[in-house]
């Protein structure tokens, strides 16, 4: 089984760059800062999503272990390795890691196009992206087709066309292709990643909640036994502190990450709107506002991660 769903840093920056690079011209230096900020913000959100994917199976397994401890039930390898506790198979995880890597490399390619030496750097970045797409294609072939695979396959196909245009020196056409395909191929993949993150984080919330309740119960059980052991009570109290700290830190991180995804999608929408606009001052102002808001949300994610990982 690849993933069990109840109903998760990512878009590159093709749209902004497409309007910054008229045929035969380098992107004005004034545009490099918003492009760079957008890419940096994307990296923060994507990195946290990558970590969440890696921890998804562990979180589900820990929930089962905690539950069996609470109920005084047996635990063995067969139970912990059952399909019910594996949210992502090895191939499904590999596909998601490959997709995140390819999206990141795409962002690096388009970021290179914002520089004055765009053609030279773009070729190097295109080769790097091509290698990532090869890995993604291999992962997709190993995996059972599902919604995520369909989105990733569409993304990979479009990126392959963009790479060919860049390697042939047709940079303006490559950017136009990225603009045209963005809404239909990139945005759905970002949205699906956001949904999977939310599903995974909900399971982690459940695990942390159970851990906190078990810490309370353990403390109260010790307190109920006479005579009360001060040493055991102190140890149990420390476990409550740890559980409570983890619960509060997770709430902060989860809210920041979800808001980061939302800000990314909003910024992506502004990029689409700007690409279709007359490129007036008001259009550019809205774009700058959205990308700066995304950068702010990404900073909040980074700060929350620092607190959660302490």
LINQUI-V100838 format. One record per residue. N is the residue number from 1. SS is DSSP state (helix for helix, strand for strand, loop for the rest). OMEGA is omega in whole degrees, 0 to 359 (* if undefined). Layout:
N & SS & OMEGA
N & SS & OMEGA
This chain:
1 & loop & 183
2 & loop & 180
3 & loop & 175
4 & loop & 184
5 & loop & 176
6 & loop & 188
7 & loop & *
8 & loop & *
9 & loop & *
10 & loop & 173
11 & loop & 170
12 & loop & 190
13 & loop & 184
14 & helix & 189
15 & helix & 179
16 & helix & 183
17 & helix & 182
18 & helix & 181
19 & helix & 181
20 & helix & 186
21 & loop & 175
22 & loop & 185
23 & loop & 175
24 & loop & 184
25 & loop & 174
26 & loop & 180
27 & loop & 177
28 & loop & 182
29 & helix & 182
30 & helix & 182
31 & helix & 187
32 & helix & 182
33 & helix & 179
34 & helix & 178
35 & helix & 180
36 & helix & 179
37 & helix & 181
38 & helix & 181
39 & helix & 179
40 & helix & 179
41 & helix & 179
42 & helix & 181
43 & helix & 181
44 & helix & 182
45 & helix & 180
46 & helix & 181
47 & helix & 179
48 & helix & 177
49 & helix & 178
50 & helix & 178
51 & helix & 181
52 & helix & 177
53 & helix & 182
54 & helix & 182
55 & helix & 187
56 & helix & 181
57 & helix & 179
58 & helix & 180
59 & helix & 180
60 & helix & 179
61 & helix & 180
62 & helix & 177
63 & helix & 180
64 & helix & 179
65 & helix & 179
66 & helix & 181
67 & helix & 181
68 & helix & 175
69 & helix & 181
70 & helix & 182
71 & helix & 181
72 & loop & 180
73 & loop & 180
74 & loop & 177
75 & loop & 175
76 & loop & 184
77 & helix & 181
78 & helix & 179
79 & helix & 185
80 & helix & 181
81 & loop & 180
82 & loop & 181
83 & helix & 182
84 & helix & 182
85 & helix & 179
86 & loop & 179
87 & loop & 181
88 & loop & 174
89 & loop & 179
90 & helix & 181
91 & helix & 178
92 & helix & 177
93 & helix & 180
94 & helix & 179
95 & helix & 182
96 & helix & 177
97 & helix & 179
98 & helix & 179
99 & helix & 179
100 & helix & 179
101 & helix & 180
102 & helix & 179
103 & helix & 179
104 & helix & 179
105 & helix & 176
106 & helix & 178
107 & helix & 179
108 & helix & 177
109 & helix & 183
110 & helix & 175
111 & helix & 178
112 & helix & 181
113 & loop & 180
114 & loop & 182
115 & loop & 181
116 & loop & 178
117 & loop & 186
118 & helix & 185
119 & helix & 182
120 & helix & 181
121 & helix & 182
122 & helix & 180
123 & helix & 179
124 & helix & 180
125 & helix & 180
126 & helix & 178
127 & helix & 179
128 & helix & 179
129 & helix & 180
130 & helix & 178
131 & helix & 179
132 & helix & 179
133 & helix & 177
134 & helix & 177
135 & helix & 178
136 & helix & 180
137 & helix & 178
138 & helix & 180
139 & helix & 180
140 & helix & 180
141 & helix & 181
142 & helix & 190
143 & loop & 175
144 & loop & 182
145 & loop & 176
146 & loop & 184
147 & helix & 180
148 & helix & 179
149 & helix & 181
150 & helix & 179
151 & helix & 182
152 & helix & 179
153 & helix & 178
154 & helix & 178
155 & helix & 182
156 & helix & 181
157 & helix & 180
158 & helix & 181
159 & helix & 178
160 & helix & 178
161 & helix & 180
162 & helix & 180
163 & helix & 180
164 & helix & 179
165 & helix & 180
166 & helix & 182
167 & helix & 177
168 & loop & 177
169 & loop & 182
170 & loop & 188
171 & helix & 181
172 & helix & 178
173 & helix & 179
174 & helix & 180
175 & helix & 176
176 & helix & 179
177 & helix & 179
178 & helix & 179
179 & helix & 184
180 & helix & 185
181 & helix & 189
182 & helix & 183
183 & helix & 186
184 & helix & 186
185 & helix & 185
186 & helix & 183
187 & helix & 178
188 & helix & 179
189 & helix & 177
190 & helix & 181
191 & helix & 180
192 & helix & 176
193 & helix & 178
194 & helix & 180
195 & helix & 179
196 & helix & 177
197 & helix & 181
198 & helix & 178
199 & helix & 181
200 & helix & 182
201 & helix & 177
202 & helix & 178
203 & helix & 177
204 & helix & 177
205 & helix & 179
206 & helix & 180
207 & helix & 181
208 & helix & 179
209 & helix & 179
210 & helix & 179
211 & helix & 180
212 & helix & 179
213 & helix & 179
214 & helix & 178
215 & helix & 177
216 & helix & 182
217 & helix & 181
218 & helix & 179
219 & helix & 183
220 & helix & 177
221 & helix & 178
222 & helix & 181
223 & helix & 183
224 & helix & 181
225 & loop & 181
226 & loop & 357
227 & loop & 181
228 & loop & 178
229 & loop & 180
230 & helix & 181
231 & helix & 179
232 & helix & 180
233 & helix & 180
234 & helix & 178
235 & helix & 180
236 & helix & 179
237 & helix & 178
238 & helix & 177
239 & helix & 176
240 & helix & 180
241 & helix & 180
242 & helix & 181
243 & helix & 180
244 & helix & 178
245 & helix & 179
246 & helix & 180
247 & helix & 182
248 & helix & 179
249 & helix & 179
250 & helix & 180
251 & helix & 179
252 & helix & 181
253 & helix & 183
254 & helix & 179
255 & helix & 181
256 & helix & 182
257 & helix & 179
258 & helix & 177
259 & helix & 177
260 & helix & 176
261 & helix & 181
262 & helix & 179
263 & helix & 178
264 & helix & 179
265 & helix & 178
266 & helix & 178
267 & helix & 178
268 & helix & 178
269 & helix & 178
270 & helix & 177
271 & helix & 178
272 & helix & 180
273 & helix & 181
274 & helix & 180
275 & helix & 182
276 & helix & 186
277 & loop & 177
278 & loop & 178
279 & loop & 178
280 & loop & 180
281 & helix & 180
282 & helix & 178
283 & helix & 181
284 & helix & 179
285 & helix & 179
286 & helix & 179
287 & helix & 180
288 & helix & 180
289 & helix & 182
290 & helix & 181
291 & helix & 177
292 & helix & 177
293 & helix & 178
294 & helix & 179
295 & helix & 179
296 & helix & 179
297 & helix & 179
298 & helix & 177
299 & helix & 177
300 & helix & 177
301 & helix & 180
302 & helix & 180
303 & helix & 179
304 & helix & 177
305 & helix & 179
306 & helix & 180
307 & helix & 183
308 & helix & 184
309 & loop & 180
310 & loop & *
